[in-house]
Amino acid sequence: MAIPALSDYQRLVVKVGSSLLVDAAGRLNREWLASLAQDVSALQQEGHEVLIVSSGAIAIGSAVLGISKARARLPDLQAAAAAGQVQLVHAYQEVLGRHGIAAAQILLTPEDTENRRRFLNARGTLARLMERAVIPIINENDTVATEEIRYGDNDRLAARVAQLVMADALVLLSDVDGFYTADPGKEPGAQHIPVVARITTEMESMAGETRSDIGSGGMATKVQAARIATHAGCSTIIASGAIEHPLNALQTGARCTVFTAEGTPAAARKQWLAGVLEVRGTMVVDDGAMRALQGGNSLLPVGVVRVAGAFNRGDVVAISRPDGKELGRGLAEYSASEASQICGCRSEQIEDKLGYRGRSVMVHRDELVLFDNDR
């Protein structure tokens, strides 16, 4: 099976590990970071969208505060994250700024990507940043996450972000150049696997539990991240970041492992929507809205005749014709009470009806699936 080129993917989530960014003394590797920024700039100029999930805040902050990670408790790590995050984002801002690129800080918890209302809010923020060619620098919100409710590593966070933004590829920059049949640092005869079409339990056993002294993840978490991302239609690439210009190296054929996606991000999202059992309400649409939806457009308030049910923003709702036939399903951008107030309104009338400037759509086309006519 041929290895896809990085240029084949339009929207990329790049995860940067602590061991690549920070040395054992907690100092930032600014030269390496500058080379990454140059790679990101080149990708942007070629029309790609890039989001960065970056570790390193706790490692940097631990050095600033004189905290030993080996003996630190959760409040110590949270304090270190708070101190280190400022320096981390400032460093990204500086190196990207040399290329005329703005950076934005996004801190997430698991609830932000798994609660549907928070999911929509996070997706909307990231979408606006990407529209303006701003690079989001994303990290776990360690200052508020508890021991019981946290990702614990940025590999899985990066996979959730890729799922959130419907990325085409997730690039996990590591201290190894891909997936091997065993830990190549311990087994000289370990074989590199360039392409993985399906993740098996045997492969998960091969991944083991290897970790670095600086980072919190290992190959096992990368395989788990690949499973999350590929199910969402996002290919996953494990590649070496232990070189300068790691993304350019991938562009020019550097060794890596590609976990191929199961379909496309859009198809995966629509498959999930179609299979949801708990539909909280209904939006009844007119003929004009039906034609607009079939043409690939979002559902606007002007095309909604009435709503039924008790649903909140982020809940799954049915989209139906006046005769009751279900046309499809989607994630509601408004609650039932709000939606009932703006039925039939043009987008510019929403503020007058609700008292605030709301979203222009009832259901966004990226969160919508239409059924076959014979359903």
ZAMARGU-4260 file (C-alpha; in steps of 0.2 Angstrom, whole numbers, plus 5000, padded with zeros to 4 digits):
<rodrens>
0) 5000/5000/5000 | 5007/5017/4995 | 5011/5030/5009 | 5000/5046/5007 | 5010/5062/5005
5) 5007/5076/5018 | 5002/5087/5004 | 4987/5075/5001 | 4979/5082/5017 | 4970/5099/5018
10) 4967/5101/5037 | 4981/5095/5049 | 4982/5093/5067 | 5000/5093/5073 | 5004/5086/5090
15) 5021/5092/5098 | 5028/5082/5112 | 5037/5089/5127 | 5053/5079/5124 | 5054/5088/5107
20) 5052/5106/5114 | 5060/5105/5131 | 5076/5098/5138 | 5079/5090/5154 | 5082/5107/5163
25) 5065/5114/5157 | 5073/5125/5143 | 5064/5128/5127 | 5072/5122/5111 | 5069/5138/5102
30) 5079/5133/5086 | 5068/5118/5084 | 5052/5128/5087 | 5058/5141/5074 | 5060/5127/5061
35) 5043/5120/5065 | 5035/5137/5062 | 5044/5139/5045 | 5036/5122/5040 | 5019/5128/5046
40) 5021/5144/5036 | 5025/5134/5021 | 5010/5123/5023 | 4999/5138/5025 | 5006/5146/5009
45) 5001/5130/5000 | 4983/5131/5006 | 4984/5119/5021 | 4975/5123/5038 | 4986/5119/5053
50) 4982/5117/5071 | 4995/5113/5084 | 4992/5103/5100 | 5007/5106/5111 | 5014/5099/5127
55) 5028/5107/5137 | 5019/5119/5149 | 5021/5108/5164 | 5039/5104/5160 | 5043/5123/5158
60) 5033/5128/5173 | 5041/5115/5184 | 5058/5122/5180 | 5052/5140/5183 | 5044/5135/5200
65) 5058/5123/5205 | 5045/5108/5206 | 5051/5090/5204 | 5039/5081/5192 | 5043/5064/5200
70) 5037/5070/5217 | 5024/5083/5212 | 5006/5081/5217 | 4992/5087/5206 | 4991/5105/5213
75) 5010/5107/5210 | 5008/5101/5192 | 4993/5113/5190 | 5003/5127/5196 | 5018/5122/5185
80) 5005/5122/5170 | 4999/5139/5174 | 5017/5146/5175 | 5023/5137/5159 | 5009/5140/5148
85) 5012/5158/5147 | 5030/5155/5141 | 5025/5141/5129 | 5012/5151/5120 | 5023/5167/5120
90) 5037/5156/5111 | 5025/5150/5098 | 5018/5168/5096 | 5036/5174/5093 | 5042/5161/5080
95) 5025/5161/5070 | 5025/5180/5071 | 5042/5180/5061 | 5031/5173/5046 | 5017/5185/5049
100) 5006/5172/5057 | 4996/5175/5072 | 4994/5162/5086 | 4979/5159/5098 | 4979/5150/5114
105) 4965/5136/5117 | 4964/5126/5133 | 4953/5111/5133 | 4946/5098/5145 | 4938/5081/5140
110) 4921/5089/5144 | 4924/5102/5130 | 4926/5089/5117 | 4913/5076/5123 | 4899/5087/5129
115) 4889/5092/5113 | 4886/5110/5118 | 4904/5113/5123 | 4909/5103/5107 | 4900/5116/5096
120) 4907/5131/5105 | 4925/5124/5104 | 4922/5120/5085 | 4915/5137/5082 | 4930/5146/5090
125) 4942/5135/5080 | 4933/5137/5064 | 4934/5156/5066 | 4953/5155/5069 | 4956/5144/5054
130) 4945/5156/5043 | 4957/5170/5048 | 4973/5159/5046 | 4977/5160/5064 | 4986/5145/5071
135) 4978/5138/5087 | 4990/5132/5100 | 4980/5119/5110 | 4984/5111/5127 | 4975/5102/5140
140) 4968/5114/5153 | 4978/5107/5167 | 4975/5121/5179 | 4957/5115/5181 | 4957/5097/5176
145) 4956/5085/5190 | 4966/5068/5192 | 4950/5058/5188 | 4944/5069/5174 | 4958/5073/5162
150) 4966/5066/5146 | 4983/5064/5155 | 4992/5065/5138 | 4991/5076/5123 | 4991/5061/5110
155) 4973/5058/5114 | 4968/5076/5116 | 4975/5079/5099 | 4964/5065/5092 | 4949/5073/5100
160) 4954/5089/5092 | 4956/5081/5075 | 4938/5074/5077 | 4932/5090/5083 | 4938/5100/5068
165) 4935/5086/5055 | 4954/5085/5051 | 4960/5075/5037 | 4976/5070/5046 | 4983/5069/5063
170) 5002/5071/5064 | 5010/5064/5080 | 5028/5070/5081 | 5038/5058/5092 | 5055/5053/5096
175) 5054/5038/5085 | 5050/5038/5066 | 5035/5027/5067 | 5027/5011/5073 | 5038/4996/5076
180) 5035/4978/5080 | 5044/4981/5096 | 5052/4995/5105 | 5067/4999/5093 | 5077/5006/5108
185) 5077/4989/5117 | 5075/4977/5102 | 5087/4980/5088 | 5078/4968/5077 | 5061/4977/5078
190) 5053/4980/5061 | 5046/4997/5055 | 5028/4996/5049 | 5025/5010/5036 | 5006/5008/5034
195) 4993/5001/5046 | 4976/4998/5038 | 4968/4992/5054 | 4973/4993/5072 | 4973/4975/5080
200) 4974/4970/5098 | 4991/4962/5094 | 4997/4979/5088 | 4991/4987/5104 | 5002/4974/5114
205) 5017/4979/5103 | 5015/4997/5108 | 5019/4993/5126 | 5020/5007/5139 | 5036/5016/5134
210) 5037/5034/5141 | 5050/5048/5141 | 5057/5056/5156 | 5049/5073/5151 | 5033/5068/5142
215) 5018/5058/5149 | 5013/5048/5134 | 5021/5033/5125 | 5018/5023/5109 | 5003/5015/5117
220) 4994/5032/5119 | 4999/5036/5101 | 4990/5020/5095 | 4975/5024/5105 | 4975/5041/5098
225) 4976/5033/5080 | 4961/5022/5084 | 4951/5038/5089 | 4956/5048/5074 | 4954/5034/5061
230) 4937/5030/5067 | 4933/5049/5064 | 4939/5048/5046 | 4956/5056/5050 | 4972/5047/5045
235) 4986/5047/5058 | 5004/5049/5055 | 5018/5045/5068 | 5034/5053/5063 | 5050/5058/5070
240) 5051/5076/5077 | 5069/5074/5083 | 5075/5083/5068 | 5073/5101/5063 | 5060/5105/5050
245) 5050/5089/5054 | 5035/5093/5043 | 5046/5097/5028 | 5054/5081/5031 | 5038/5072/5030
250) 5034/5082/5014 | 5050/5075/5006 | 5047/5057/5011 | 5054/5054/5028 | 5051/5038/5036
255) 5034/5037/5046 | 5019/5026/5049 | 5002/5030/5042 | 4987/5023/5050 | 4974/5025/5036
260) 4957/5032/5040 | 4941/5023/5039 | 4932/5034/5026 | 4932/5053/5027 | 4929/5064/5042
265) 4912/5070/5035 | 4906/5052/5031 | 4911/5047/5049 | 4902/5061/5057 | 4886/5058/5046
270) 4887/5039/5050 | 4887/5044/5069 | 4872/5056/5067 | 4862/5043/5057 | 4864/5030/5070
275) 4860/5041/5085 | 4845/5033/5094 | 4841/5047/5106 | 4833/5061/5095 | 4827/5075/5106
280) 4816/5085/5095 | 4810/5089/5077 | 4812/5104/5065 | 4799/5104/5051 | 4805/5113/5035
285) 4797/5120/5020 | 4801/5116/5002 | 4814/5129/4999 | 4824/5123/5014 | 4822/5105/5007
290) 4830/5110/4991 | 4844/5120/5000 | 4848/5105/5011 | 4849/5094/4996 | 4861/5106/4988
295) 4873/5105/5002 | 4868/5120/5012 | 4865/5123/5031 | 4847/5124/5038 | 4843/5142/5040
300) 4829/5149/5052 | 4819/5156/5037 | 4816/5138/5031 | 4809/5131/5047 | 4791/5130/5049
305) 4790/5124/5067 | 4799/5115/5080 | 4793/5101/5092 | 4801/5093/5107 | 4812/5099/5122
310) 4830/5100/5116 | 4845/5110/5120 | 4859/5117/5109 | 4870/5102/5104 | 4856/5089/5104
315) 4852/5078/5089 | 4835/5083/5081 | 4826/5076/5066 | 4823/5087/5051 | 4806/5083/5043
320) 4794/5088/5030 | 4777/5095/5035 | 4769/5078/5031 | 4780/5070/5045 | 4793/5061/5033
325) 4810/5062/5041 | 4823/5070/5029 | 4838/5068/5040 | 4846/5073/5057 | 4858/5086/5064
330) 4865/5095/5079 | 4854/5109/5084 | 4862/5126/5085 | 4848/5133/5096 | 4837/5126/5110
335) 4819/5122/5107 | 4813/5138/5115 | 4825/5149/5105 | 4822/5140/5089 | 4803/5142/5091
340) 4805/5161/5092 | 4815/5163/5076 | 4806/5150/5065 | 4804/5159/5048 | 4815/5173/5052
345) 4829/5179/5041 | 4847/5178/5049 | 4847/5197/5051 | 4831/5197/5061 | 4838/5185/5074
350) 4845/5198/5086 | 4828/5207/5086 | 4819/5191/5091 | 4831/5185/5104 | 4839/5201/5110
355) 4856/5195/5105 | 4866/5191/5089 | 4865/5172/5088 | 4871/5160/5075 | 4865/5162/5058
360) 4860/5143/5055 | 4848/5131/5064 | 4859/5116/5059 | 4876/5118/5051 | 4879/5108/5036
365) 4894/5099/5044 | 4883/5093/5058 | 4869/5087/5046 | 4865/5070/5038 | 4851/5068/5025
370) 4843/5051/5022 | 4839/5042/5006 | 4822/5047/4999 | 4816/5029/5001 | 4819/5029/5020
</rodrens>
